[in-house]
Amino acid sequence: MKWYQKLHWKIIIGMVLGLGWGILASVMGWQQFTIDWISPWGKIFINMLKLIAVPLVLTSLIVGVASLSDIKKLSRMGGKTILMSLQISFKKVIRPKWPTKNQMQKRQKKEDLCSPL
């Protein structure tokens, strides 16, 4: 296998090319092009990762609990672990789409500045 076909080299080459593009785009004034045409591909990639990761985590939790022969083995600690992992998954995958308190305050300030007296 050639050196550039190995996974770690592909990752390094991709990172260097991305860094190079970022520097070139900022120097040449191509920020809007990058935002309009390249940024959506990154968003699609992240959403596809979420599409894969969320069902994997949920399925592994369900299979793990279902494979217990005695439900008493789940115990209090196991229940807390499952509850916490589901809660963290919800916060990190679903909740970022909701505006934060800081974003709401900025939006309110902008509306206050733009509204006529």
N, C-alpha and C positions, 0 to 999 in steps of 0.2 A: 504494500500500500504506500502510495506516495505521501510525502509529509503533509501536503496541503489538503489531503483527503481525510485526515484524522480530525475527529470532532473538535478537540481543543484548539487546533489551528484554525478551523473554520470560525469558531467563536472569536478568537483573537483577531482574525482578519476582518470579520464583521464589525467588531468594536472599533478597530482602527479606521475602517472605511466610514463608519458613522461619525466618529470624531472628526475625521477629515471633512466630511460633508458639512457638519455643523460649523466648523471654522470657516470653510469656503462660503457657505450661505450667509453667515453673518458679515463677512468682509465684502461680499459682492452684492449684498442687499436682497438676497433671495428668501428672506424669512417668510413672506406671504406665500410664495410658491411651496415652501416646505410645509407650512401650516395647512394649506389647501389640498395638496396632492400627496404628501408623504405621511403626514400625521395620521390620517384615517387608517392607513395600513397597520400602524402600531396599535391603534384602538381595536381594530378587528382582531389582531393577534392576541391581545390581552383578554378580550371577550371570549375568544375560542379557548384560551387556557382556563378561564373560569368555567366554561361550558364542560370541560373535561374534569376539572378538579372537584367541583361541587358534588356531582353524582358519585365520584370515586370515594370521597370522604363519607358521604351519607350511606352509600352501599357498604363500605367497610364497617361502619358502626352497626348497621342493621345486621349484617352477617355475623359480626362478632357477638352481638347479644343473642342472636338466634341460635348460635352454635353452642351456647352454654347448656349443659345437660341439666344443671340445677340452677334455678333462678336465684336461689339464695347466695350463689357465688358472685352474683353481680354486686351485691352489698351496697352500702351507702357511698363508698368511695368511687366505685365504678359508675354509679348513677350520676354523681357529681361530675366525673370526668366526661361522660357522654353529654350531659347538659352543658358543660362549659365549652366543649368543642363545637357543639351546635350553635351556641351563642356567639362564639368568636367567628365562626364561618358566616353567620348572618350579618354580623357587624362589618366584616371585611368585604363581603361580596355584594350584599344588597344595600346597605346603609350609605356607602360613599356617594350614591346617586342623590341622596337627600341633601339639601343645603345645610351647612353648619351654622352655628349661632353667629360666627364672625361674618359669614357670607350674607346672612340675613340682615345684620347690622349695616354692612356696606351697601346692600341693596336699598335699605330704608334711607340711608344718608343720600344716596343718589336720587331717590324719588323726592326727598325733601328739597334738594337743590334744584331739581327740574320743575317742580310744581309751581304754578303761579301763586302769588300772594293774594 
